[in-house]
Amino acid sequence: MRPLPEPPPLSTRALLACLVLAAAASVFLWQTVWLYPLRLLVTLMHESGHALTAWALGSHVSSVTISPATGGLTYHSLTGSRWKEMLIASGGYVGSSVAGALLLVAAGRMRSGRLLLWGLVAWMVGVAVLWVPLLPPDPGGTYAHFTGSSRSDGLFTLGFIAGMAALLGLIAWKGPVWLRRGVVLWIAALSCLLALQDIKGLFGFGLEVGVSDAHAMAQLTWLPAPFWAAVWMALSLVAMGLGLRSILRRRERVRSRMPFGQFSGG
């Protein structure tokens, strides 16, 4: 028996409809329990961006954690270079936005969604194995107050990764095609949009108390924290725009590769 053929990619109309629904959810359900797991997932992407940038620049990453309050902390050794520290500080928001945009591009080309879901599982397990300790460093009073972080965040992070990885793995293994596609596209769209929401939140929180990435950049560059928040917002919008542009242009590329006279029929 020959295996069943892979289904064709989602139509552009279906992709855009899902993006509109995700945009509405990010605006009206931002602080609700329905988006809570995805907010944690985006925070994990954010902290992974810091960790990967630090690792790529030769810094030792000792801890990556997220908190029940959807905050996160990454501890790494100092590099001794102002430029490297600037890249690491920017790696969180830029990394989560780029990851969301790349997921969006991949979602526009997926057929079953299984490979992308297993890729997300592998990423989370890799973060847990490499960088999440059971007992992370003490965040200190200021960070604990403004980010909700504590020394129990290691156990919480591992529990979240285990639960989310198990759920996504189960969907990848046993879920129908429509569910796998829907979950991937939902995560891709909301990863972009929730990253934008987080950056927007900087303008009302974290710019003056000295605990945000924008404040770290201000200390490194002597440019004000709102300036860096605005730069990250612009970069995130560009990344999401490129992802959307890729989806909108997909149909034209597919049509240009179709043989003359090819049509779909029964």
Disulfide bonds with the S-S distance in Angstrom:
none
